[in-house]
């Protein structure tokens, strides 16, 4: 399954409607926006190969951006439309 197909499958699994998937970045991670939904997904591509168990990284990242957003930092907080940190 390609990263874009994975994004579409995740959206379908959670009933999230979108018109198109915009690829914002394609590198060690892929960033995609489910337009026009206010959701950006980061999909591990190369990093998934070298990290093994991604759960500790995901949990730390979700906690960090949640905190940063709560204190007004310029970060995109986890969406409430999809559960954060899915592996």
N, CA, C and O atoms as a GROMACS GRO file, in nm:
protein
  348
    1UNK      N    1   0.086  -0.117   0.000
    1UNK     CA    2   0.000   0.000   0.000
    1UNK      C    3   0.091   0.124   0.000
    1UNK      O    4   0.186   0.133   0.078
    2UNK      N    5   0.060   0.217  -0.087
    2UNK     CA    6   0.137   0.342  -0.093
    2UNK      C    7   0.097   0.432   0.024
    2UNK      O    8  -0.009   0.412   0.083
    3UNK      N    9   0.178   0.532   0.057
    3UNK     CA   10   0.140   0.625   0.162
    3UNK      C   11   0.008   0.698   0.134
    3UNK      O   12  -0.071   0.721   0.225
    4UNK      N   13  -0.015   0.734   0.010
    4UNK     CA   14  -0.140   0.802  -0.025
    4UNK      C   15  -0.259   0.706  -0.007
    4UNK      O   16  -0.364   0.747   0.041
    5UNK      N   17  -0.242   0.580  -0.046
    5UNK     CA   18  -0.348   0.481  -0.024
    5UNK      C   19  -0.373   0.460   0.126
    5UNK      O   20  -0.487   0.442   0.168
    6UNK      N   21  -0.266   0.462   0.205
    6UNK     CA   22  -0.281   0.448   0.350
    6UNK      C   23  -0.359   0.566   0.408
    6UNK      O   24  -0.443   0.547   0.496
    7UNK      N   25  -0.332   0.686   0.359
    7UNK     CA   26  -0.406   0.804   0.405
    7UNK      C   27  -0.554   0.791   0.370
    7UNK      O   28  -0.640   0.822   0.453
    8UNK      N   29  -0.583   0.747   0.250
    8UNK     CA   30  -0.722   0.729   0.208
    8UNK      C   31  -0.792   0.622   0.292
    8UNK      O   32  -0.908   0.638   0.330
    9UNK      N   33  -0.722   0.513   0.321
    9UNK     CA   34  -0.780   0.406   0.401
    9UNK      C   35  -0.808   0.452   0.544
    9UNK      O   36  -0.912   0.419   0.600
   10UNK      N   37  -0.716   0.529   0.601
   10UNK     CA   38  -0.736   0.581   0.736
   10UNK      C   39  -0.856   0.674   0.741
   10UNK      O   40  -0.938   0.666   0.833
   11UNK      N   41  -0.867   0.762   0.643
   11UNK     CA   42  -0.981   0.853   0.637
   11UNK      C   43  -1.112   0.776   0.625
   11UNK      O   44  -1.209   0.807   0.694
   12UNK      N   45  -1.114   0.675   0.539
   12UNK     CA   46  -1.235   0.595   0.521
   12UNK      C   47  -1.272   0.520   0.649
   12UNK      O   48  -1.389   0.511   0.685
   13UNK      N   49  -1.171   0.467   0.715
   13UNK     CA   50  -1.194   0.391   0.839
   13UNK      C   51  -1.262   0.477   0.946
   13UNK      O   52  -1.337   0.426   1.029
   14UNK      N   53  -1.234   0.606   0.944
   14UNK     CA   54  -1.289   0.696   1.045
   14UNK      C   55  -1.400   0.787   0.992
   14UNK      O   56  -1.442   0.880   1.060
   15UNK      N   57  -1.447   0.759   0.870
   15UNK     CA   58  -1.558   0.835   0.814
   15UNK      C   59  -1.524   0.980   0.783
   15UNK      O   60  -1.613   1.064   0.778
   16UNK      N   61  -1.397   1.009   0.762
   16UNK     CA   62  -1.354   1.145   0.730
   16UNK      C   63  -1.366   1.168   0.580
   16UNK      O   64  -1.301   1.101   0.500
   17UNK      N   65  -1.448   1.263   0.544
   17UNK     CA   66  -1.469   1.294   0.402
   17UNK      C   67  -1.366   1.394   0.353
   17UNK      O   68  -1.329   1.487   0.424
   18UNK      N   69  -1.322   1.375   0.230
   18UNK     CA   70  -1.228   1.466   0.168
   18UNK      C   71  -1.252   1.461   0.017
   18UNK      O   72  -1.308   1.364  -0.034
   19UNK      N   73  -1.209   1.564  -0.053
   19UNK     CA   74  -1.222   1.568  -0.198
   19UNK      C   75  -1.094   1.526  -0.268
   19UNK      O   76  -1.098   1.464  -0.375
   20UNK      N   77  -0.982   1.559  -0.208
   20UNK     CA   78  -0.854   1.521  -0.268
   20UNK      C   79  -0.747   1.510  -0.162
   20UNK      O   80  -0.759   1.565  -0.052
   21UNK      N   81  -0.643   1.439  -0.196
   21UNK     CA   82  -0.527   1.427  -0.109
   21UNK      C   83  -0.414   1.506  -0.172
   21UNK      O   84  -0.366   1.473  -0.281
   22UNK      N   85  -0.371   1.610  -0.102
   22UNK     CA   86  -0.261   1.695  -0.150
   22UNK      C   87  -0.132   1.650  -0.083
   22UNK      O   88  -0.122   1.649   0.039
   23UNK      N   89  -0.032   1.612  -0.162
   23UNK     CA   90   0.099   1.578  -0.108
   23UNK      C   91   0.174   1.709  -0.084
   23UNK      O   92   0.204   1.782  -0.178
   24UNK      N   93   0.205   1.736   0.042
   24UNK     CA   94   0.274   1.859   0.079
   24UNK      C   95   0.426   1.839   0.081
   24UNK      O   96   0.501   1.932   0.052
   25UNK      N   97   0.469   1.720   0.116
   25UNK     CA   98   0.612   1.690   0.125
   25UNK      C   99   0.630   1.541   0.106
   25UNK      O  100   0.552   1.460   0.157
   26UNK      N  101   0.733   1.504   0.033
   26UNK     CA  102   0.764   1.363   0.016
   26UNK      C  103   0.913   1.345   0.039
   26UNK      O  104   0.996   1.385  -0.044
   27UNK      N  105   0.946   1.287   0.151
   27UNK     CA  106   1.086   1.264   0.187
   27UNK      C  107   1.094   1.148   0.283
   27UNK      O  108   1.032   1.044   0.260
   28UNK      N  109   1.169   1.165   0.392
   28UNK     CA  110   1.177   1.058   0.491
   28UNK      C  111   1.042   1.034   0.556
   28UNK      O  112   1.014   0.925   0.605
   29UNK      N  113   0.959   1.136   0.556
   29UNK     CA  114   0.817   1.126   0.593
   29UNK      C  115   0.738   1.194   0.481
   29UNK      O  116   0.788   1.284   0.415
   30UNK      N  117   0.616   1.149   0.462
   30UNK     CA  118   0.528   1.215   0.365
   30UNK      C  119   0.422   1.292   0.442
   30UNK      O  120   0.362   1.239   0.535
   31UNK      N  121   0.401   1.417   0.403
   31UNK     CA  122   0.294   1.497   0.460
   31UNK      C  123   0.184   1.511   0.355
   31UNK      O  124   0.211   1.551   0.242
   32UNK      N  125   0.062   1.478   0.394
   32UNK     CA  126  -0.051   1.491   0.302
   32UNK      C  127  -0.164   1.565   0.373
   32UNK      O  128  -0.185   1.550   0.493
   33UNK      N  129  -0.236   1.644   0.296
   33UNK     CA  130  -0.354   1.715   0.347
   33UNK      C  131  -0.476   1.653   0.285
   33UNK      O  132  -0.481   1.631   0.164
   34UNK      N  133  -0.574   1.624   0.368
   34UNK     CA  134  -0.700   1.569   0.319
   34UNK      C  135  -0.794   1.686   0.293
   34UNK      O  136  -0.874   1.722   0.379
   35UNK      N  137  -0.782   1.745   0.176
   35UNK     CA  138  -0.856   1.866   0.142
   35UNK      C  139  -1.003   1.835   0.111
   35UNK      O  140  -1.030   1.735   0.045
   36UNK      N  141  -1.095   1.915   0.156
   36UNK     CA  142  -1.080   2.038   0.232
   36UNK      C  143  -1.082   2.018   0.384
   36UNK      O  144  -1.088   2.115   0.458
   37UNK      N  145  -1.078   1.894   0.430
   37UNK     CA  146  -1.078   1.870   0.576
   37UNK      C  147  -0.955   1.938   0.639
   37UNK      O  148  -0.850   1.948   0.575
   38UNK      N  149  -0.968   1.983   0.762
   38UNK     CA  150  -0.855   2.048   0.829
   38UNK      C  151  -0.760   1.946   0.892
   38UNK      O  152  -0.731   1.951   1.011
   39UNK      N  153  -0.712   1.854   0.808
   39UNK     CA  154  -0.628   1.744   0.858
   39UNK      C  155  -0.504   1.730   0.771
   39UNK      O  156  -0.513   1.723   0.648
   40UNK      N  157  -0.389   1.725   0.836
   40UNK     CA  158  -0.263   1.693   0.770
   40UNK      C  159  -0.210   1.567   0.836
   40UNK      O  160  -0.203   1.558   0.959
   41UNK      N  161  -0.173   1.470   0.755
   41UNK     CA  162  -0.118   1.344   0.807
   41UNK      C  163   0.031   1.338   0.778
   41UNK      O  164   0.076   1.376   0.670
   42UNK      N  165   0.105   1.291   0.875
   42UNK     CA  166   0.247   1.264   0.853
   42UNK      C  167   0.260   1.112   0.848
   42UNK      O  168   0.228   1.042   0.945
   43UNK      N  169   0.305   1.064   0.736
   43UNK     CA  170   0.316   0.920   0.714
   43UNK      C  171   0.464   0.885   0.708
   43UNK      O  172   0.537   0.933   0.622
   44UNK      N  173   0.505   0.800   0.800
   44UNK     CA  174   0.646   0.759   0.803
   44UNK      C  175   0.675   0.672   0.681
   44UNK      O  176   0.606   0.573   0.656
   45UNK      N  177   0.777   0.709   0.607
   45UNK     CA  178   0.819   0.629   0.493
   45UNK      C  179   0.956   0.571   0.526
   45UNK      O  180   0.965   0.458   0.575
   46UNK      N  181   1.062   0.645   0.501
   46UNK     CA  182   1.196   0.597   0.533
   46UNK      C  183   1.216   0.581   0.684
   46UNK      O  184   1.279   0.485   0.729
   47UNK      N  185   1.161   0.674   0.763
   47UNK     CA  186   1.180   0.667   0.908
   47UNK      C  187   1.119   0.541   0.966
   47UNK      O  188   1.167   0.490   1.067
   48UNK      N  189   1.014   0.491   0.904
   48UNK     CA  190   0.952   0.367   0.954
   48UNK      C  191   1.047   0.249   0.941
   48UNK      O  192   1.042   0.155   1.020
   49UNK      N  193   1.133   0.254   0.842
   49UNK     CA  194   1.228   0.144   0.820
   49UNK      C  195   1.338   0.142   0.926
   49UNK      O  196   1.387   0.035   0.962
   50UNK      N  197   1.379   0.258   0.974
   50UNK     CA  198   1.492   0.263   1.067
   50UNK      C  199   1.452   0.268   1.214
   50UNK      O  200   1.534   0.241   1.301
   51UNK      N  201   1.327   0.303   1.243
   51UNK     CA  202   1.286   0.316   1.383
   51UNK      C  203   1.234   0.187   1.445
   51UNK      O  204   1.238   0.172   1.567
   52UNK      N  205   1.186   0.095   1.367
   52UNK     CA  206   1.128  -0.025   1.426
   52UNK      C  207   0.996   0.009   1.492
   52UNK      O  208   0.900   0.049   1.426
   53UNK      N  209   0.990  -0.007   1.624
   53UNK     CA  210   0.869   0.024   1.699
   53UNK      C  211   0.851   0.176   1.705
   53UNK      O  212   0.925   0.244   1.776
   54UNK      N  213   0.754   0.226   1.633
   54UNK     CA  214   0.735   0.370   1.623
   54UNK      C  215   0.653   0.427   1.738
   54UNK      O  216   0.649   0.549   1.755
   55UNK      N  217   0.587   0.344   1.816
   55UNK     CA  218   0.496   0.394   1.918
   55UNK      C  219   0.560   0.492   2.016
   55UNK      O  220   0.500   0.596   2.043
   56UNK      N  221   0.679   0.465   2.071
   56UNK     CA  222   0.737   0.564   2.163
   56UNK      C  223   0.762   0.700   2.096
   56UNK      O  224   0.743   0.804   2.159
   57UNK      N  225   0.802   0.700   1.970
   57UNK     CA  226   0.824   0.825   1.896
   57UNK      C  227   0.692   0.899   1.876
   57UNK      O  228   0.684   1.020   1.895
   58UNK      N  229   0.589   0.824   1.838
   58UNK     CA  230   0.458   0.886   1.815
   58UNK      C  231   0.401   0.945   1.942
   58UNK      O  232   0.350   1.057   1.942
   59UNK      N  233   0.409   0.869   2.051
   59UNK     CA  234   0.355   0.919   2.178
   59UNK      C  235   0.427   1.046   2.223
   59UNK      O  236   0.363   1.140   2.270
   60UNK      N  237   0.558   1.048   2.209
   60UNK     CA  238   0.636   1.166   2.249
   60UNK      C  239   0.600   1.285   2.160
   60UNK      O  240   0.584   1.397   2.210
   61UNK      N  241   0.589   1.262   2.031
   61UNK     CA  242   0.557   1.372   1.940
   61UNK      C  243   0.418   1.428   1.966
   61UNK      O  244   0.400   1.550   1.966
   62UNK      N  245   0.319   1.342   1.987
   62UNK     CA  246   0.183   1.389   2.015
   62UNK      C  247   0.181   1.469   2.144
   62UNK      O  248   0.117   1.574   2.151
   63UNK      N  249   0.249   1.420   2.248
   63UNK     CA  250   0.254   1.493   2.375
   63UNK      C  251   0.320   1.629   2.357
   63UNK      O  252   0.274   1.729   2.412
   64UNK      N  253   0.428   1.633   2.281
   64UNK     CA  254   0.502   1.758   2.261
   64UNK      C  255   0.419   1.861   2.185
   64UNK      O  256   0.407   1.975   2.230
   65UNK      N  257   0.361   1.823   2.072
   65UNK     CA  258   0.284   1.922   1.995
   65UNK      C  259   0.156   1.963   2.067
   65UNK      O  260   0.110   2.076   2.052
   66UNK      N  261   0.098   1.872   2.144
   66UNK     CA  262  -0.020   1.908   2.224
   66UNK      C  263   0.017   2.015   2.326
   66UNK      O  264  -0.055   2.113   2.343
   67UNK      N  265   0.129   1.994   2.394
   67UNK     CA  266   0.175   2.094   2.491
   67UNK      C  267   0.208   2.226   2.422
   67UNK      O  268   0.164   2.332   2.466
   68UNK      N  269   0.286   2.221   2.314
   68UNK     CA  270   0.325   2.343   2.245
   68UNK      C  271   0.204   2.422   2.198
   68UNK      O  272   0.200   2.545   2.210
   69UNK      N  273   0.105   2.354   2.144
   69UNK     CA  274  -0.017   2.422   2.100
   69UNK      C  275  -0.090   2.486   2.218
   69UNK      O  276  -0.147   2.594   2.206
   70UNK      N  277  -0.088   2.418   2.334
   70UNK     CA  278  -0.158   2.470   2.451
   70UNK      C  279  -0.095   2.598   2.506
   70UNK      O  280  -0.162   2.677   2.574
   71UNK      N  281   0.032   2.619   2.478
   71UNK     CA  282   0.098   2.742   2.526
   71UNK      C  283   0.114   2.845   2.414
   71UNK      O  284   0.186   2.944   2.430
   72UNK      N  285   0.047   2.822   2.302
   72UNK     CA  286   0.043   2.922   2.196
   72UNK      C  287   0.153   2.915   2.093
   72UNK      O  288   0.169   3.008   2.014
   73UNK      N  289   0.230   2.807   2.092
   73UNK     CA  290   0.335   2.794   1.991
   73UNK      C  291   0.273   2.775   1.852
   73UNK      O  292   0.160   2.728   1.839
   74UNK      N  293   0.348   2.811   1.752
   74UNK     CA  294   0.301   2.801   1.614
   74UNK      C  295   0.323   2.660   1.562
   74UNK      O  296   0.412   2.635   1.481
   75UNK      N  297   0.240   2.568   1.609
   75UNK     CA  298   0.245   2.428   1.565
   75UNK      C  299   0.103   2.382   1.533
   75UNK      O  300   0.006   2.440   1.582
   76UNK      N  301   0.094   2.281   1.452
   76UNK     CA  302  -0.037   2.223   1.424
   76UNK      C  303  -0.065   2.115   1.528
   76UNK      O  304   0.005   2.014   1.531
   77UNK      N  305  -0.165   2.134   1.612
   77UNK     CA  306  -0.196   2.033   1.713
   77UNK      C  307  -0.260   1.910   1.649
   77UNK      O  308  -0.308   1.917   1.536
   78UNK      N  309  -0.261   1.799   1.720
   78UNK     CA  310  -0.330   1.681   1.667
   78UNK      C  311  -0.477   1.713   1.639
   78UNK      O  312  -0.542   1.784   1.715
   79UNK      N  313  -0.527   1.659   1.531
   79UNK     CA  314  -0.666   1.681   1.493
   79UNK      C  315  -0.758   1.603   1.587
   79UNK      O  316  -0.721   1.497   1.637
   80UNK      N  317  -0.876   1.657   1.610
   80UNK     CA  318  -0.974   1.581   1.687
   80UNK      C  319  -1.064   1.497   1.593
   80UNK      O  320  -1.158   1.432   1.639
   81UNK      N  321  -1.034   1.500   1.464
   81UNK     CA  322  -1.111   1.421   1.366
   81UNK      C  323  -1.057   1.280   1.348
   81UNK      O  324  -1.128   1.192   1.300
   82UNK      N  325  -0.931   1.260   1.385
   82UNK     CA  326  -0.867   1.128   1.374
   82UNK      C  327  -0.786   1.104   1.501
   82UNK      O  328  -0.734   1.199   1.560
   83UNK      N  329  -0.775   0.978   1.543
   83UNK     CA  330  -0.692   0.954   1.661
   83UNK      C  331  -0.544   0.973   1.626
   83UNK      O  332  -0.498   0.927   1.522
   84UNK      N  333  -0.469   1.040   1.714
   84UNK     CA  334  -0.328   1.064   1.683
   84UNK      C  335  -0.242   0.941   1.710
   84UNK      O  336  -0.275   0.856   1.792
   85UNK      N  337  -0.131   0.935   1.637
   85UNK     CA  338  -0.030   0.835   1.667
   85UNK      C  339  -0.056   0.695   1.620
   85UNK      O  340  -0.001   0.600   1.678
   86UNK      N  341  -0.134   0.678   1.520
   86UNK     CA  342  -0.160   0.542   1.470
   86UNK      C  343  -0.037   0.488   1.400
   86UNK      O  344   0.029   0.560   1.325
   87UNK      N  345  -0.007   0.363   1.424
   87UNK     CA  346   0.107   0.301   1.355
   87UNK      C  347   0.058   0.212   1.245
   87UNK      O  348   0.138   0.150   1.175
   0.00000   0.00000   0.00000
